[in-house]
Amino acid sequence: MIHPSAIVSPKAKLGDGVSVGPFTIIHDNVEIGAGSVIDSYCEIGYPTPLADGQPLVIGAGARIRSHSVFYEGSRFGDKLVTGHRVVVREKTVAGVALQIGTMNDIQGDCVIGDYVRCQSNVFIGKMSKVGNFVWLLPYVVLTNDPHPPSNVLVGATIGDYAAIAAMSVILPGVTVGERALVAAHSKVHRDVAPHTVVAGNPAQFLCDASKIKLKDGSGDPAYPWTTHFKRGYPADITAGWDAAQP
């Protein structure tokens, strides 16, 4: 269903059952998968020469909430979900089930894996690379300019299953290893080894991630988090996690 106040280009390609809310604009160079829901006051496929003519492709089953802006030239897998007032620039390539929290800003030219969860007010700078099943908690910033302002962009890299806690800043070119944890309010200026915890400003090695215990009285390890947290993930995915446990 397309609301009467929405402006949808006849050149846009909308799959079956796409819903478009009041006062939303969908531009020419856009492909939206079946069953997607676009709420009110969104702008989808915002034109930019930086897209080099590439379309904005949004997979099936997306839910894009109000006042969000997506530039043309990006590609998203199925089941994209956003909060409100999201901005995503050109040439972002993301996998399935990406969650983009309210007030997120993705600056484009990024690669983002499957089942990534970004909470509110996350900033992802250009040239960033984010792996699969990564958590970026509120106010996390991935930077990219080693000596601002300059024309040198060196994105951060976040490994699979890593968790970056609230208000942390990852500096340009830094790699956070798989299943690592960056503690809240850290400034990460050098690479983080897989399966470790860093904390502080500047961030320093704290311990192996397996040393962190759940605060539920069980005494069980909190990491890897896949041993105890499965909410919102498909059963076929979490079955693989269970099989991988010792």
C-alpha positions as CSV (number, residue, x, y, z in Angstrom):
1,M,0.0,0.0,0.0
2,I,1.3,3.4,-1.0
3,H,-0.1,6.4,1.0
4,P,-1.6,9.1,-1.2
5,S,0.8,11.7,0.1
6,A,3.9,9.6,-0.7
7,I,5.9,10.4,-3.9
8,V,7.1,7.2,-5.6
9,S,9.0,7.5,-8.8
10,P,7.5,5.3,-11.6
11,K,11.1,4.3,-12.3
12,A,11.5,2.7,-8.9
13,K,11.2,-1.0,-8.6
14,L,8.9,-2.1,-5.7
15,G,8.3,-5.8,-4.9
16,D,5.0,-7.3,-4.0
17,G,3.4,-6.0,-0.8
18,V,5.7,-3.0,-0.2
19,S,4.1,-0.4,2.0
20,V,5.1,3.3,1.8
21,G,4.0,5.7,4.5
22,P,2.8,9.3,4.4
23,F,5.1,12.0,2.9
24,T,7.9,9.5,2.0
25,I,9.8,10.1,-1.2
26,I,11.2,7.2,-3.2
27,H,13.5,8.3,-6.0
28,D,14.2,6.8,-9.5
29,N,17.2,4.6,-8.9
30,V,15.7,2.3,-6.2
31,E,14.8,-1.4,-5.8
32,I,12.9,-2.5,-2.8
33,G,12.2,-6.2,-2.0
34,A,8.8,-7.7,-1.4
35,G,7.1,-7.2,1.9
36,S,9.1,-4.2,3.0
37,V,7.6,-1.4,5.1
38,I,8.8,2.2,4.7
39,D,7.3,4.5,7.3
40,S,6.5,8.2,7.0
41,Y,8.8,11.1,6.1
42,C,11.6,8.9,4.7
43,E,13.7,9.7,1.6
44,I,14.8,6.6,-0.2
45,G,17.4,6.6,-3.0
46,Y,18.6,10.2,-2.4
47,P,20.5,11.1,-5.6
48,T,24.2,11.6,-5.5
49,P,27.0,11.6,-8.1
50,L,29.1,9.7,-5.6
51,A,27.0,6.6,-6.3
52,D,28.3,6.4,-9.8
53,G,24.9,5.5,-11.1
54,Q,24.5,2.4,-8.9
55,P,21.0,1.8,-7.5
56,L,19.9,1.6,-3.9
57,V,18.9,-2.0,-3.4
58,I,17.0,-3.0,-0.3
59,G,16.2,-6.7,0.2
60,A,12.9,-8.3,1.1
61,G,11.2,-7.8,4.5
62,A,12.8,-4.5,5.4
63,R,11.4,-2.2,8.0
64,I,12.6,1.4,7.7
65,R,11.2,3.8,10.3
66,S,10.3,7.4,10.0
67,H,12.6,10.3,9.0
68,S,15.3,7.9,7.6
69,V,17.4,8.8,4.6
70,F,19.1,6.3,2.3
71,Y,21.3,7.5,-0.5
72,E,21.4,5.7,-3.8
73,G,24.3,3.4,-4.5
74,S,24.0,1.1,-1.5
75,R,22.9,-2.6,-1.2
76,F,21.3,-4.3,1.7
77,G,20.3,-7.9,2.3
78,D,16.9,-9.1,3.4
79,K,15.4,-8.1,6.8
80,L,17.0,-4.7,7.2
81,V,15.5,-2.9,10.3
82,T,16.1,0.7,11.3
83,G,15.1,3.0,14.1
84,H,14.1,6.6,13.4
85,R,16.2,9.4,11.8
86,V,18.8,7.1,10.3
87,V,21.2,8.3,7.5
88,V,23.0,5.9,5.3
89,R,25.3,7.3,2.5
90,E,26.3,5.8,-0.8
91,K,28.2,2.5,-1.5
92,T,27.4,0.8,1.7
93,V,27.2,-2.9,1.2
94,A,25.5,-4.9,4.1
95,G,24.4,-8.5,4.6
96,V,21.2,-9.9,6.0
97,A,19.3,-8.7,9.1
98,L,21.3,-5.5,9.7
99,Q,19.8,-3.5,12.5
100,I,20.5,0.2,12.4
101,G,19.5,2.1,15.6
102,T,17.8,5.5,15.9
103,M,20.0,8.4,15.0
104,N,22.7,6.2,13.3
105,D,25.0,7.7,10.7
106,I,26.7,5.4,8.2
107,Q,29.0,7.5,6.1
108,G,29.2,5.2,3.1
109,D,31.9,3.2,1.3
110,C,31.5,0.6,4.1
111,V,31.2,-3.2,4.2
112,I,29.0,-4.6,6.9
113,G,28.3,-8.3,7.4
114,D,25.3,-10.4,8.4
115,Y,23.3,-10.0,11.6
116,V,25.1,-6.8,12.7
117,R,23.3,-4.9,15.5
118,C,23.9,-1.2,15.9
119,Q,22.2,0.5,18.8
120,S,21.3,4.2,19.0
121,N,23.6,7.1,17.9
122,V,26.3,4.9,16.3
123,F,28.6,6.6,13.8
124,I,30.3,4.4,11.2
125,G,32.9,6.3,9.1
126,K,33.7,5.8,5.5
127,M,35.9,2.8,4.6
128,S,34.9,0.9,7.7
129,K,34.6,-2.9,7.6
130,V,32.3,-4.6,10.1
131,G,32.2,-8.4,10.3
132,N,29.3,-10.8,11.0
133,F,27.3,-10.8,14.3
134,V,29.0,-7.7,15.6
135,W,27.4,-5.5,18.3
136,L,28.0,-1.7,18.2
137,L,26.4,-0.3,21.3
138,P,25.1,3.3,21.9
139,Y,27.4,6.2,20.8
140,V,30.1,4.0,19.4
141,V,32.2,5.9,16.8
142,L,34.3,4.2,14.1
143,T,36.7,6.9,12.8
144,N,38.7,7.0,9.6
145,D,41.0,10.1,9.3
146,P,44.4,9.6,11.0
147,H,45.2,13.3,10.9
148,P,42.0,15.4,10.4
149,P,41.2,17.2,8.3
150,S,42.8,15.4,5.4
151,N,42.1,13.4,2.3
152,V,43.5,10.2,3.8
153,L,40.8,7.8,4.9
154,V,41.8,4.6,6.7
155,G,38.7,2.7,8.0
156,A,38.5,0.6,11.2
157,T,37.9,-3.2,10.9
158,I,35.7,-5.0,13.4
159,G,36.0,-8.8,13.5
160,D,33.1,-11.3,13.7
161,Y,31.2,-11.6,16.9
162,A,33.1,-8.6,18.5
163,A,31.2,-6.3,20.9
164,I,32.1,-2.6,21.1
165,A,30.5,-1.2,24.3
166,A,28.9,2.2,24.7
167,M,30.7,5.5,23.9
168,S,33.8,3.8,22.7
169,V,35.9,5.3,19.8
170,I,37.8,3.1,17.4
171,L,40.6,5.1,15.8
172,P,41.6,4.9,12.1
173,G,43.1,1.7,10.8
174,V,42.6,-0.2,14.0
175,T,41.4,-3.8,13.8
176,V,39.3,-5.3,16.6
177,G,39.7,-9.1,16.5
178,E,36.9,-11.6,16.4
179,R,35.0,-12.2,19.6
180,A,36.9,-9.3,21.3
181,L,35.2,-7.0,23.8
182,V,35.9,-3.2,23.9
183,A,34.8,-1.9,27.3
184,A,32.6,1.1,27.6
185,H,34.1,4.6,27.0
186,S,37.4,3.2,25.6
187,K,39.6,4.9,23.0
188,V,41.1,2.2,20.9
189,H,44.4,3.3,19.3
190,R,45.9,0.0,18.4
191,D,44.8,-3.4,17.2
192,V,42.8,-5.7,19.7
193,A,43.7,-9.4,19.7
194,P,40.8,-11.8,19.1
195,H,39.1,-13.2,22.3
196,T,40.5,-10.4,24.5
197,V,39.1,-7.4,26.5
198,V,40.5,-3.9,26.3
199,A,39.5,-0.9,28.4
200,G,40.4,2.7,29.1
201,N,41.8,5.8,27.4
202,P,44.0,4.8,25.7
203,A,42.6,1.3,25.7
204,Q,44.9,-1.4,27.3
205,F,44.7,-5.2,27.5
206,L,42.6,-6.2,30.4
207,C,42.2,-10.0,30.2
208,D,41.1,-12.8,28.0
209,A,37.4,-12.4,27.3
210,S,36.6,-15.8,28.8
211,K,37.6,-14.4,32.2
212,I,34.6,-12.1,32.3
213,K,31.8,-13.8,34.3
214,L,28.0,-13.3,33.9
215,K,26.5,-11.2,36.7
216,D,23.5,-13.6,37.1
217,G,25.0,-15.7,40.0
218,S,25.9,-18.6,37.8
219,G,29.6,-17.9,37.6
220,D,29.5,-18.9,33.9
221,P,31.7,-17.0,31.4
222,A,30.0,-14.1,29.7
223,Y,32.2,-14.6,26.5
224,P,31.8,-15.8,24.0
225,W,28.4,-14.3,24.3
226,T,27.0,-16.9,21.8
227,T,27.0,-19.5,24.7
228,H,24.1,-17.8,26.5
229,F,22.6,-15.1,24.3
230,K,20.4,-16.1,21.3
231,R,17.5,-13.7,21.3
232,G,16.4,-12.5,17.9
233,Y,18.6,-14.9,15.9
234,P,17.2,-17.7,13.7
235,A,17.2,-21.2,15.2
236,D,19.3,-22.6,12.4
237,I,22.0,-20.0,13.2
238,T,22.0,-20.6,17.0
239,A,22.0,-24.4,16.5
240,G,25.4,-24.0,14.9
241,W,26.6,-22.0,17.9
242,D,25.5,-24.8,20.2
243,A,27.3,-27.4,18.1
244,A,30.5,-25.3,18.2
245,Q,30.6,-25.3,22.0
246,P,33.1,-27.6,23.8
